[in-house]
Amino acid sequence: MESKRQVFSVDLLERYATKGRGVITCMAAGNDVIVLGTSKGWVIRHDFGVGVSDDIDLSAGRPGEQSIHKVFVDPGGSHCIATVVGNGSADTYYMHAKWAKPRLLSKLKGLLVNAVAWNRQQITEASTKEVILGTQSGQLYEIYVDAKDKMEKHIKLLFELKELPETFMGVQMETASVNNGTRYYVMAVTPTRLYSFTGIGSLESVFASYVDRTVHFMELPGDIPNSELHFFIKQRRAEHFAWLSGAGIYHGDLIFGGHHSSPSGGENFVENKALLDYSKLSEGAEVVKPSSMAVSEFHFLLLIGNKVKIVNRISKQIVEELVFDQTPDAVSRGISGLCSDASAGLFYAYDQNSIFQVSVNDEGRDMWKVYLDLKEYAAALASCHDHLQRDQVYFEQAESAFSSKDFQRAAYFYAKITYALSFEEITLKFISIGEQDALRTFLLRKLDSLAKDDKCQITMICTWATELYLDKINRLLLEDDGASETHSSEYQDIIMEFRAFLSDSKDVLDEATTMKLLESYGRVDELVFFAGLKEQYEIVVHHYIQQGEAKKALQVLQKPNISIDLQYKFAPDLIMLDAYETVESWMTTKNLNPRKLIPAMMRYSSEPHAMNETHEVIKYLEYCVHRLQNEDPGVHNLLLSLYAKKEDESALLRFLQCKFGRGRPGGPEFFYDPKYALRLCLKEKRMRACVHIYSMMSMHEEAVALALQVDPELAMAEADKVEDDEDLRKKLWLMIAKHVIEQEKGTKRENIRKAIAFLKETDGLLKIEDILPFFPDFALIDDFKEAICSSLEDYNEQIEKLKQEMNDATRGADNIRNDINALAQRYAVIDRDEDCGGCGRKILNVGGDFRMARGYTAVGPMAPFYVFPCGHAFHAQCLIAHVTRCTTPTQAEYILDLQKQLTLLGSEPRKESNGALSEDQPIASLTPTEKIRSQLDDAIASECPYCGDLMIREISLPFILSEEVQEVGSWEIKPHNPGSQPQRSLSLSA
């Protein structure tokens, strides 16, 4: 099997990088830019991003041999600072990637710069912003160079070591934005100390504040050839640091942020500090200290001799060793140093001539093992890349908890394992030690990791968990009573947890199996709870009814998704259990058919009830009849039967008098069965109700006969209801009169007076002669004298009234006869120039142009014509044509039919007459022709067509009739067509 690829690898980047300008003395990198310093005072810049290389001679103009002491480049590769030494002097230069010449920083003359800290958060290509320089003499300077102006804005002394003057070997800086400005974090190292500075404001004010307060430092004595300070940068933010000191590698995590708000607060911004002893890096007894160092995310790169040892900073173990392909002459002198390019994520090593690139390949791939070995499980999980790695971490966590007998925690982690252990192996571990609770926890957690498609496995696990819950509940119930309080609390908690589990698992649990389990363990409450979850409401309602909890049962039945049939099924039991709540529930339930509740209501009604108790069934039926307007005969009959059984008959009478179907066209006035109602009322002896029913069935004689047994006043009211049948009404009143006369028990004279008074109540319908047969034969007429005289007077008045009416009729007939004779002599004078209202020709024109119509009386040679009182005159043919055209089709057809009949009868001999009847000629003696002509006259000449209703009706007719549409179209003016011949135009001269 192929060995695993190393995390770090070395490649030769440049063999002779100095181009013959000396040997390499120092090196820096940033953003794929490498800057070299040589022993002859040259600075060589390789930009691998664009593939160019520049070199600058800083020794020019300086006497003697010159060498580059240190070179520094910013993370963006644009700014560079270099210090050149020679002949006991030192000069520091600033160079920009776009400048051809360097700029001497004259204020730093004579100072040997060993370290530079760039402001990574604020630096730009055009400006360095604040830069801190650490010198050989223990001073810290701030410089600010603007590439645009090609000059330094300022160079300030920030801090100087006076108590223990040492060389500053490394400086790093970070900034963080806070509410009231910018906070600076600065670290600087000497060979034995690590100093830290922090504060809000400017760099100058931050360091000035240390005049009055103590500088925070960490001291680690020991000798080391080259002390270094490195920050690991990720996304332009430092995450941890490492100091190459004489005692070892001191490292830790960096905490930057706005939570340090006070100027002097947050001195210690380091946590998780640790010291890596050099003894761990040596194979023998002799301790060898690194000559240079670089820091990656998880490792230290330590230069020891000609090798670079890769040390995991978490486990403190050497994981790899890097060997370099040096030239034979360079092997003896070894590797000179290391540097890093934080922007590109690369590391470099160099000797006197060559540059080597150290690449990183998936540095964190094995970190999960490192953290796992250290039992840092959270960090190990965060470093895992696949399920197998996470499984291994969960397995180690579970095994650790299991061995420490923390079984609940072990169950939690075992449930997360997918591949390391099988489901059966894990469950057997818990079963073998009798840990039922931990097993239940494992099963529940395992459910969370299963996919929804594993339905069979999910159902089995849920069923197993259900049984474990039930076992736990039973074990708690069997606990000693001495600890009942604690068990009570635990018992309640497990019950609530179990119900929550049933709610969550209701869709995956097998219904039949689960119910059998619950039933076998005697958990009735949980059985009902689960039945409700599975919408087995019949079981739930039945349980509540058995427990006598009607209200809970009704609440279940009122759920929106429950079948309405269950309402009908449990109605008899519920109404007997709690009639009030049941009826209230019925009244609030929609789509309930009262007819299907009749058996339940009849069962309730058959039970005895107190006199003052509200009859709940009557209340519900009244709600159905009056509010819901129910029309079911069965409902109405039941309500009527309940009313009939009540002592008070008023409710029954009100119900019978209601007209429930009123308002609907053709609808019945009531929906109950009147025959059933009559039988029921007779059985219950509700006589007034029987009278009403008889009357409603138009059985007035029976109604009055029964009413006379109850109350004569009621009989009179019933008799008055008959209005359209005078004979029947009289018959009913005679029945009442006979009953009144026969029931009177007073003296004869008093009986007669009461009978006479009764006659007055009939409003003249009965006369004294109508009731005389009801009196005994031996009654004296003197007792009826007044009534008989009154009756005779009435008859006399009627005879006189009839005589008057006959005289009036005779006079009316005479007047009509006179009017008829007068009409026969009526005439009209026509001017000889009078025009016909239809054709416009002369009325008195000779009939040459008009053929004389048959059936008309000839008036000389002229055509027949009509003259109206208004003065309009028409020829007979013109009038017929006009009326048939303007009247309705039916009337026109009638007129034409009469005209046709006249034509057919025209061959009969005519009587020369002007159309009038003689005085002694009756109307019935008219000939058929004269009758038809009279009908025709009535049809066409009953009124003037220009002055009567015919003309008024023509107002609503359109000007253009439907049959004239084609003629109207012929008059349409169409637009001119350019292709057609030009139209002629006529000009009218003035």
Sequence and secondary structure as in RCSB ss.txt:
>XXXX:A:sequence
MESKRQVFSVDLLERYATKGRGVITCMAAGNDVIVLGTSKGWVIRHDFGVGVSDDIDLSAGRPGEQSIHKVFVDP
GGSHCIATVVGNGSADTYYMHAKWAKPRLLSKLKGLLVNAVAWNRQQITEASTKEVILGTQSGQLYEIYVDAKDK
MEKHIKLLFELKELPETFMGVQMETASVNNGTRYYVMAVTPTRLYSFTGIGSLESVFASYVDRTVHFMELPGDIP
NSELHFFIKQRRAEHFAWLSGAGIYHGDLIFGGHHSSPSGGENFVENKALLDYSKLSEGAEVVKPSSMAVSEFHF
LLLIGNKVKIVNRISKQIVEELVFDQTPDAVSRGISGLCSDASAGLFYAYDQNSIFQVSVNDEGRDMWKVYLDLK
EYAAALASCHDHLQRDQVYFEQAESAFSSKDFQRAAYFYAKITYALSFEEITLKFISIGEQDALRTFLLRKLDSL
AKDDKCQITMICTWATELYLDKINRLLLEDDGASETHSSEYQDIIMEFRAFLSDSKDVLDEATTMKLLESYGRVD
ELVFFAGLKEQYEIVVHHYIQQGEAKKALQVLQKPNISIDLQYKFAPDLIMLDAYETVESWMTTKNLNPRKLIPA
MMRYSSEPHAMNETHEVIKYLEYCVHRLQNEDPGVHNLLLSLYAKKEDESALLRFLQCKFGRGRPGGPEFFYDPK
YALRLCLKEKRMRACVHIYSMMSMHEEAVALALQVDPELAMAEADKVEDDEDLRKKLWLMIAKHVIEQEKGTKRE
NIRKAIAFLKETDGLLKIEDILPFFPDFALIDDFKEAICSSLEDYNEQIEKLKQEMNDATRGADNIRNDINALAQ
RYAVIDRDEDCGGCGRKILNVGGDFRMARGYTAVGPMAPFYVFPCGHAFHAQCLIAHVTRCTTPTQAEYILDLQK
QLTLLGSEPRKESNGALSEDQPIASLTPTEKIRSQLDDAIASECPYCGDLMIREISLPFILSEEVQEVGSWEIKP
HNPGSQPQRSLSLSA
>XXXX:A:secstr
      SEEEEEEESSTTTTS  EEEEEEETTEEEEEETTSEEEEEETTTTEEEEEES TT  S  EEEEEEE T
TS EEEEEEEETTEEEEEEEETT SS EE GGGTT  EEEEE  TTT  SSB  SEEEEETTSEEEEEEEETTTT
EEEEEEEEEE  SS     EEEEEEEEETTEEEEEEEEE SSEEEEEEEES HHHHHHGGGSS  EEEE     S
  EEEEEEETTEEEEEEEE SSEEEEEEE  STT  STT     EEEEEEEEGGGG SSSS    SEEEE SSEE
EEEETTEEEEEETTT  EEEEEE    HHHHTT   EEEEETTTTEEEEE SS EEEEEES TTTTHHHHHHHTT
 HHHHHHH  SHHHHHHHHHHHHHHHHHTT HHHHHHHHTT SSSS HHHHHHHHHHTT HHHHHHHHHHHHHHS
 TT HHHHHHHHHHHHHHHHHHHHHHHTS GGGHHHHHHHHHHHHHHHHHHHHHHTTTS HHHHHHHHHHTT HH
HHHHHHHHTT HHHHHHHHHHTT HHHHHHHHTSTTS THHHHHHHHHHHHH HHHHHHHHHH TT  GGGGHHH
HHHHHTS   TTS  HHHHHHHIIIIIS    HHHHHHHHHHHHTSS  HHHHHHHH  TTTTSTT  S  S HH
HHHHHHHHTT HHHHHHHHHHTT HHHHHHHHHHH HHHHHHHHHT  S HHHHHHHHHHHHHHHHHH  S HHH
HHHHHHHHHHHTTTSS HHHHGGGS TT  GGGGHHHHHHHHHHHHHHHHHHHHHHHHHHHHHHHHHHHHHHHHT
      TT B TTT SBTT BTTSS   TTS  BTTB  EEE TTS EEEHHHHHHHHHHHS HHHHHHHHHHHH
HHHHGGGS      S   TT  GGG  HHHHHHHHHHHHHHSS TTTSHHHHHGGGS SS GGGHHHHHHT    
  TTS          
